[in-house]
Amino acid sequence: MHHSTRASALVPALAPALAITLAAIGLGGHVTSALAQNATPTPATPSTQQANAAIAAQLPLADRGDFEAAERGLIARDDNLVIKEDNGATVWDMPAYDFIEGQAPDTVNPSLWRQAKLNNKHGLYKVTDRIYQLRGYDLSNMSLIEGDTGWIVVDPLITAETAGAAWQMAKEHVVGDKPIVAVIFTHSHVDHFGGIEGVVSAEQAKKNGVRIIAPKGFMEESTSENLLAGPAMGRRATYMFGGALERSPRGHVGSGLGKAPAQGHFSILAPTDEIDHTGQTLTIDGLEFEFQYTPESEAPAELTFYLPALKAFCGAELVSRNLHNLYTLRGAKVRDALKWSGYIDEALQMYGDRAEVVFNSHHWPIWGHDEIVDYLKIQRDTYKYIHDQTLRMANAGMTPREIAEQITLPDSLAQSFHNRGYYGTVSHDSKAVYQWYFGWFDGNPANLNPLPPAASAKKYVAFMGGADAVVDKARKSFDAGEYRWTAEVLNHVVFAEPDNTRAKQLLARTYDQLGYRAESGPWRDFYLTGAKELREGAQGTSLDLRKGIGLLRQVPIARFFDAMAARLNGPEAAKHDLTINFDFSDLGENHVLQIENGVLHHWQRQAADDADATVHLTHPALLALIGGQLSPKQLKVDGDRASLARFFSLLEAPDREFAIVTP
């Protein structure tokens, strides 16, 4: 079993704990080829080949409509689109996906392969008069809208490096010398704001009066959404986005939503204009914008907008060209399917008869009135169908796993490529609806207080005749193509006997086949990463605070202390009563931290006279501590330094490589 190690100093306790991770869309995991050198994924079995052939036979894969749309309006393309940091590290590598061409190999679901080919389309595109998009420069799109005197940037990607490269391409072909006059952040996920300093710095924005428009709650959600659970989300995101996998027909081919998250420097700027209700209008550089406020849909803070003069609707990530996540596999709060569907219906009613083009934060646009109306209806009805049918079956007594096994979309929805399960799936989205209403418990008393995985695994294996017998039987199930069952029973063996090589090897082979069959990019990456870690061990995560310092500056001080509380070793802390003042001289505020009853409380208020110690620092000093540029010994401390050391000794540094496919 893995146990966290107790931190004895400020930096190891805080740095991993307080990192603003990129887990808002799941960034994490190594992307270096060294981690993939020893990977030995197996070929597709005849059973997997037959399953993928059956998928190909069911879908109109020969339809070229999406391919024509994805290339429509192409102005320029860099065929060798590799973006690097100043130190030479690769941030983005589109040529790594050049193998995705022609017919699907038997190791990739042909429907996912089709989506991966479409997401390979990259470059600068004209959407319609005065609207352009940079696609394939990151996981998301950056859109540009030409105003009367300058440019309005919508969603400047994840990193400064990718956004800067995209902006440079646009400057060479369409922007010219016109300045940026405004930026719109459509929602609070890092792939839609993190690259801001690649197009305009904070100093430039302030000096030139650049307007920053975002939905209400944007700063709070974007800086704090993953602070408390970031280490676990980042580790799981390594699985979700295949960060440790080779880009190959037996590895990562794409996320469905796009290719993969870029790895570079990210930041944020605070809004100058806030959108807080539907129907709100702003005139930005001569163009009227009609906003739709859509909080708690795909993101906690989100907006869409319509441009009457251009008859164009920006759907942000309210709609996309895949079924989205009601629950994202990296871990996040479940999303409200009914509210999400309602917002799409509202957009349909408000803009459906007026819009001639829909462009979004991912994928390629939709043109034409009839196509737009059909698109919005199908997107709307897919989420509502999953919501309503999950509740219907739950109210008939079915459990989440039973519902997920039975629920399928009707043909009128299932045959549309733009809502297929390339990212979210009907299976895990239905479980999300169940969780939204009923939580983790399915009502069966046997599931109320089950044994933990390792303990139950040992008993299961003993009941089934011992590990050797189970592996022998599992091999027969594998040969019969019963991979879901094979994975279930072998998982028990691995958790009962983590060093059982036969079980781990066969389970890895099983995960290979499940990955090859998956239509969902994240499902594929989860299975194949699980196989890789069974063969090679944990592949880690990536939390580089130095690349996110611009975002860390915007995190409220109180959120850092919330994160500290979530790292407190409760049983040990229950033995101590401690009070520490944190005096921020530059902010003119003091925070009192108190440990009592194994709980860490904090308040912004006058310094406690009876504090065991008082730490004098500045906000930049706190960030330097977190980033490791400042030593705790350099802090000015009044009172008992030993008490301060004891305080920090009670904080645990999260295990950033905790086991997932082993106990």
BELCORJO-V883419 format. One record per residue. N is the residue number from 1. SS is DSSP state (helix for helix, strand for strand, loop for the rest). Layout:
N;SS
N;SS
This chain:
1;loop
2;loop
3;loop
4;loop
5;strand
6;strand
7;loop
8;loop
9;loop
10;helix
11;helix
12;helix
13;helix
14;helix
15;helix
16;helix
17;helix
18;helix
19;loop
20;loop
21;loop
22;loop
23;loop
24;loop
25;loop
26;loop
27;loop
28;loop
29;loop
30;loop
31;loop
32;loop
33;helix
34;helix
35;helix
36;helix
37;loop
38;loop
39;loop
40;loop
41;loop
42;loop
43;loop
44;loop
45;loop
46;helix
47;helix
48;helix
49;helix
50;helix
51;helix
52;helix
53;helix
54;helix
55;helix
56;helix
57;helix
58;helix
59;loop
60;loop
61;loop
62;loop
63;loop
64;loop
65;helix
66;helix
67;helix
68;helix
69;helix
70;helix
71;helix
72;loop
73;loop
74;strand
75;strand
76;strand
77;loop
78;loop
79;loop
80;loop
81;loop
82;strand
83;strand
84;strand
85;loop
86;loop
87;loop
88;loop
89;loop
90;strand
91;strand
92;strand
93;strand
94;helix
95;helix
96;helix
97;helix
98;loop
99;loop
100;loop
101;loop
102;loop
103;loop
104;loop
105;loop
106;loop
107;loop
108;loop
109;loop
110;helix
111;helix
112;helix
113;helix
114;helix
115;helix
116;helix
117;helix
118;helix
119;helix
120;loop
121;loop
122;loop
123;strand
124;strand
125;strand
126;strand
127;strand
128;strand
129;loop
130;loop
131;strand
132;strand
133;strand
134;strand
135;strand
136;loop
137;loop
138;loop
139;loop
140;loop
141;loop
142;strand
143;strand
144;strand
145;strand
146;strand
147;loop
148;loop
149;loop
150;loop
151;strand
152;strand
153;strand
154;strand
155;loop
156;loop
157;loop
158;loop
159;loop
160;helix
161;helix
162;helix
163;helix
164;helix
165;helix
166;helix
167;helix
168;helix
169;helix
170;helix
171;helix
172;helix
173;helix
174;helix
175;helix
176;loop
177;loop
178;loop
179;loop
180;strand
181;strand
182;strand
183;strand
184;strand
185;strand
186;loop
187;strand
188;loop
189;loop
190;helix
191;helix
192;helix
193;loop
194;loop
195;loop
196;helix
197;helix
198;helix
199;loop
200;loop
201;loop
202;helix
203;helix
204;helix
205;helix
206;helix
207;helix
208;helix
209;loop
210;loop
211;strand
212;strand
213;strand
214;strand
215;strand
216;loop
217;loop
218;helix
219;helix
220;helix
221;helix
222;helix
223;helix
224;helix
225;loop
226;loop
227;loop
228;loop
229;loop
230;helix
231;helix
232;helix
233;helix
234;helix
235;helix
236;helix
237;helix
238;helix
239;helix
240;helix
241;loop
242;loop
243;loop
244;loop
245;loop
246;loop
247;strand
248;loop
249;loop
250;loop
251;loop
252;strand
253;loop
254;loop
255;loop
256;loop
257;loop
258;loop
259;loop
260;loop
261;loop
262;loop
263;loop
264;loop
265;loop
266;loop
267;loop
268;loop
269;loop
270;loop
271;loop
272;loop
273;strand
274;strand
275;strand
276;loop
277;loop
278;loop
279;loop
280;loop
281;strand
282;strand
283;strand
284;strand
285;loop
286;loop
287;strand
288;strand
289;strand
290;strand
291;strand
292;strand
293;strand
294;loop
295;loop
296;loop
297;loop
298;loop
299;loop
300;loop
301;loop
302;strand
303;strand
304;strand
305;strand
306;strand
307;strand
308;loop
309;loop
310;loop
311;loop
312;strand
313;strand
314;strand
315;strand
316;strand
317;loop
318;loop
319;loop
320;loop
321;loop
322;loop
323;loop
324;loop
325;loop
326;loop
327;loop
328;loop
329;loop
330;loop
331;loop
332;loop
333;loop
334;loop
335;loop
336;loop
337;helix
338;helix
339;helix
340;helix
341;helix
342;helix
343;helix
344;helix
345;helix
346;helix
347;helix
348;helix
349;helix
350;helix
351;helix
352;loop
353;loop
354;loop
355;loop
356;loop
357;strand
358;strand
359;strand
360;strand
361;loop
362;loop
363;loop
364;loop
365;loop
366;strand
367;strand
368;loop
369;helix
370;helix
371;helix
372;helix
373;helix
374;helix
375;helix
376;helix
377;helix
378;helix
379;helix
380;helix
381;helix
382;helix
383;helix
384;helix
385;helix
386;helix
387;helix
388;helix
389;helix
390;helix
391;helix
392;helix
393;helix
394;helix
395;loop
396;loop
397;loop
398;loop
399;loop
400;helix
401;helix
402;helix
403;helix
404;helix
405;helix
406;helix
407;loop
408;loop
409;loop
410;loop
411;helix
412;helix
413;helix
414;helix
415;loop
416;loop
417;helix
418;helix
419;helix
420;loop
421;loop
422;loop
423;loop
424;loop
425;loop
426;helix
427;helix
428;helix
429;helix
430;helix
431;helix
432;helix
433;helix
434;helix
435;helix
436;helix
437;helix
438;helix
439;loop
440;loop
441;loop
442;loop
443;loop
444;loop
445;helix
446;helix
447;helix
448;loop
449;loop
450;loop
451;loop
452;loop
453;helix
454;helix
455;helix
456;helix
457;helix
458;helix
459;helix
460;helix
461;helix
462;helix
463;helix
464;loop
465;loop
466;loop
467;helix
468;helix
469;helix
470;helix
471;helix
472;helix
473;helix
474;helix
475;helix
476;helix
477;helix
478;helix
479;helix
480;loop
481;loop
482;loop
483;helix
484;helix
485;helix
486;helix
487;helix
488;helix
489;helix
490;helix
491;helix
492;helix
493;helix
494;helix
495;helix
496;helix
497;loop
498;loop
499;loop
500;loop
501;helix
502;helix
503;helix
504;helix
505;helix
506;helix
507;helix
508;helix
509;helix
510;helix
511;helix
512;helix
513;helix
514;helix
515;helix
516;helix
517;helix
518;loop
519;loop
520;loop
521;helix
522;helix
523;helix
524;helix
525;helix
526;helix
527;helix
528;helix
529;helix
530;helix
531;helix
532;helix
533;helix
534;helix
535;helix
536;helix
537;loop
538;loop
539;loop
540;loop
541;loop
542;loop
543;loop
544;loop
545;helix
546;helix
547;helix
548;loop
549;helix
550;helix
551;helix
552;helix
553;loop
554;loop
555;loop
556;loop
557;helix
558;helix
559;helix
560;helix
561;helix
562;helix
563;helix
564;helix
565;helix
566;loop
567;loop
568;strand
569;loop
570;helix
571;helix
572;helix
573;helix
574;loop
575;loop
576;loop
577;loop
578;strand
579;strand
580;strand
581;strand
582;strand
583;strand
584;strand
585;loop
586;loop
587;loop
588;loop
589;strand
590;strand
591;strand
592;strand
593;strand
594;strand
595;strand
596;strand
597;loop
598;loop
599;strand
600;strand
601;strand
602;strand
603;strand
604;strand
605;loop
606;loop
607;loop
608;loop
609;loop
610;loop
611;loop
612;loop
613;strand
614;strand
615;strand
616;strand
617;strand
618;loop
619;helix
620;helix
621;helix
622;helix
623;helix
624;helix
625;helix
626;helix
627;helix
628;loop
629;loop
630;loop
631;loop
632;helix
633;helix
634;helix
635;loop
636;strand
637;strand
638;strand
639;strand
640;loop
641;helix
642;helix
643;helix
644;helix
645;helix
646;helix
647;helix
648;helix
649;helix
650;loop
651;strand
652;strand
653;strand
654;loop
655;loop
656;loop
657;loop
658;loop
659;loop
660;loop
661;loop
662;loop
663;loop
